[in-house]
Amino acid sequence: MTNIIIFTILTLSLLGLVLAIVLYYVAKKFKVKEDPRIDIVEAIMPGANCGGCGQAGCRAFAEAVVKAGNLDTLFCPVGGNDVMKKVAGAMGYEVAEKDPMVAVVRCSGSFEKRPRTNIYDGRSSCAVMSSLYAGDTGCLYGCLGQGDCVSACKFGAISMDPETGLPVVDEEKCTACGACVAACPKNIIELRKKGFKSRRLYVSCMNQEKGGVARKSCAAACIGCGLCEKACPFDAVHVNNFLAYIDFTKCKLCRKCYDACPTGAIHALNFPPRPAAAAVKPAASAEPVSGTAN
């Protein structure tokens, strides 16, 4: 009996030793050598792993940088130009500065301007709500107000305003990672150029219905009248599908479109107050010329 036990132990030990040697040589033969520059680039990254760069995380971004051989199509929105300059320096690449971006909420349908037509009694999720029906107002395109964008933001840059029922973006905290954009099923959040002195002009509406229908569901809706398009001297505003859009790459922040808008659908953020005589705005608009980021 003792001999059987000893023989079994020796056999298992020998078998383990043989398998260990086999595994060692297999590991040596198929070992993947990783470029040490990946660790260098990863150490420079902010470590947010937000996916705003289009990669799975900072490690994946570092691998893409090393493989690409340049930074033409790679950019970290969280680290911004400062981080990209460090990456370029570490890799010996050239990098062009990009304008800072920020998220804006393109919906003005507050409780006051966009009355509720029914009561939603389900899970507090925009994704779930939008999969069930169009929403609890007459507008098919507006914010659902359940805060999926707030949950998606890793930087605490978005909060829900209890008075309006709309998301509010803190531009000082926003990194333009795009997580809120991806989380919104109504596509009302957009990344736009932060602008000179954080001044921005944009149409805060996504309603593509005809003017009368859109205005009936929301008092601040864009009615596609085209007055803003006619007023713009820089070809930055165009109306398509009854909805105006301001191209921030062409906009010179002159505010002529803002002055022409009869419903207040165009928002002008962080502009200095105009002289009283010049601050003429149609009575239908409730949007101030100077304000905080939406």
ABEGO torsion letter per residue (X at the ends): XAAAAAAAAAAAAAAAAAAAAAAAAAAAAABBBBBAAAAAAAAABAGAGAGAAGBAEAAAAAAAAAAAGBAAABBBAAAEAAAAAAAAAAAGBBBBBBBBBBBBBBBABBAAABBBABBBBBBBBAAAAAAABAEABABAABBAGAGAAAAABAAGABBBBAAAGBBBBBAAABAGAGAAAAABAAGABBBBBAEBGGBBBBBBBABABBAAAAAAABAABBAGAGAAAAABAAGABBBBGGBBBBBAAABAGAGAAAAABAAGABBBBGBBBBBAAABBBBAABABBABBBBX
